[in-house]
Structure formats: structure tokens, C-alpha cells
Amino acid sequence: MGRRSIDFPAWLAERVQHIEAVLDQFLPSATLAPTGLHEAMRYAVLGGGKRVRAALVYAAGEASLQPGTAASAQEIALDHAAAAVELIHAYSLVHDDLPCMDDDALRRGQPTVHVKFDEATAMLAGDGLQPLAFELLGLMPIAPALIVQATQLLARSAGSLGMVGGQAIDCESVGQALSEAQLRQMHSMKTGAMLEASVLLGGIVAGAGSAARQGLESYASAVGLAFQVVDDILDVTGDTKTLGKTAGKDAADNKPTYVSIMGLDGSRQLLKELHAQAHAALLPLGPSAAHLACIADYIVGRDR
């Protein structure tokens, strides 16, 4: 994939810095009424996070760029798409941390939004971030048909058949014994759907053909599940300071995880298989998918 010739840490650091500036620009100013709500929205989004979803958008765009595409227009559209997935992700974290859900006090090493502000403000902050994401997709300078595809994809991935539905299953599964297939379905919806959407949005914006989209879909499916397997492993092996959130909370809350079902060794073996699947899916895309390959390595490498 040509990974030896690229400096992935430098690329990722630059993309993180770039999307942070983009999000700062797109979010309403904290001086704009209602100031408390906008302050909470900015607090929820800015100044933290690995920005894996945004990086996937940019890397998939690189892998899918068609000859003759106007680079400036594509860059603007990718910024909008990358910001949109980060806004949806941030809104989901704000709501997941609420007392009625996971009741967590830490996120990214800082007090969660409902702790920093209050529960009502946290709920409204999440409510405000979600429509802003779709507004940004509508403003992308690409063909209207592609905007429709992107909007439908993000809506489906974030809704009851994707992220929200997965969270509902998660809430219903506390204290229950799930099979591996049931756990995989839950996480493919709760976590995988938005990671997959990030990859596919990059492909849509760049005008990827059907063959490229098929490769991106296979890669995204493997990476989305791998991300959750790593999270389950780190909940057992990590510490609160390193994770930036409360370690061991899944076990304390009696939530089913890959580790609780497959054990630590079994989970790591599954992770190894998913890593190989992700790389195999990128082979038809050639050297242009180098950063996608590196992101797969980065996600799996969090377990080390």
C-alpha cells in the first residue's frame, strides 16, 4: 500500500488540527444567543477526541478521487462531510453520558456536558448538533444527487436502524447473556454504522465508482467492528486516565461485551482477523488507499 513512504502520524495530526479549525468555524459562536446552549455545543465538540471518523472521511476521499475532479470543491465537500460525522458523533456522546443512559461523569478526560452545565442543556446541545450536521451536508459544492446520497446515508446510519437503534439494544441488553451474533449486530449498529458512514461519505463526495464503493464497504465493515472490539478490550485492560473516560464501566454496569463473551484472548484473535479483512478489502484500491490502511493499523494498535 506504499505505507513505508508516508508519514501517517504527521498526516493524522494535520487532519486533526484541520478538522478542529473547520468545526470551530461551523459551530455557532458562544456569543450568539442562546449563549449557554452554544457554549455547551462547542464544549461538546471542540478540544478533544481522536477524530477517527473525520480521518476516515478524508482518507476515503483520497482513495476515491476521480480524474478531472475539481480539487478545491472536493476539499470543501470533504470538510463538510467530516464535520458532519464529528457533530453526529459528539451529539451521541453527550446523550450517551446522560444519567438516563450511561450516567458517566468523564469524557475525553473532562467533565461530561451534563456535569459541566446541566442535564437540560446537555440534552439540547445534542439536539442542536444533530441538525447542524445535515445542514452542512446540504451545503456541499457537489452534484445534488450526491448530496442526496450523502444525506440519506448519514440519516440511516445515525437513526433507529443504525447508531440510535444499537444504543437501544445496548440499553435493553444490560444484565443479559447475548450470543456473539447478537453482540455483533448490536455493535454493527451502535458503533460500526457511523464508522462505515464516514468511509462511504468520503467515497460519495469523491465520486467513487461501484467497484471502489464495494471495497470501501468491506473495509468499513471490518474497521467498524474492530473499533468496538478494541474498546471492549481497553475497558478491561486500560485505565481511566489513559482512556479519558471511566475504565471498567461496562463490567460494573453488567453490559455484554466481546471480552465477557469471548474472553480476552478470543477478542484479540477476532481483532487480528478483522485487521486482515480490512487490509484485504483495500487491495483493489491500490496505493491511493494507503491512509485507510494506516487508520486500520492505528485502530487495532490502540490495544497495544
Buried (B, 14 or more C-beta within 10 A) or exposed (E): BEEEEBEBEEBBEEBBEBBBEBBBEBBBEBEEEEEBBBBBBBBBBBEBBBBBBBBBBBBBBBBBBEEEBEEEEBBBBBBBBBBBBBBBBBBBBBBBBBEEEBBBBBBBEBBBBBBBBEEEBBBBBBBBBBEBBBEBBEEBEBEEEBBEBBBEBBBBBBEEEBBBBBBBBBEEBEEEEBEEEBBBBBBBBBBBBBBBBBBBBBBBBBBBEEEBBEBBBBBBBBBBBBBBBBBBBBBBBBEEEEBBBBBBBBBEEEBBBBBBBBEEEEBBEBBBBBBEBBBEBBEEBEEBBBBBBBBBEBBBEBBE
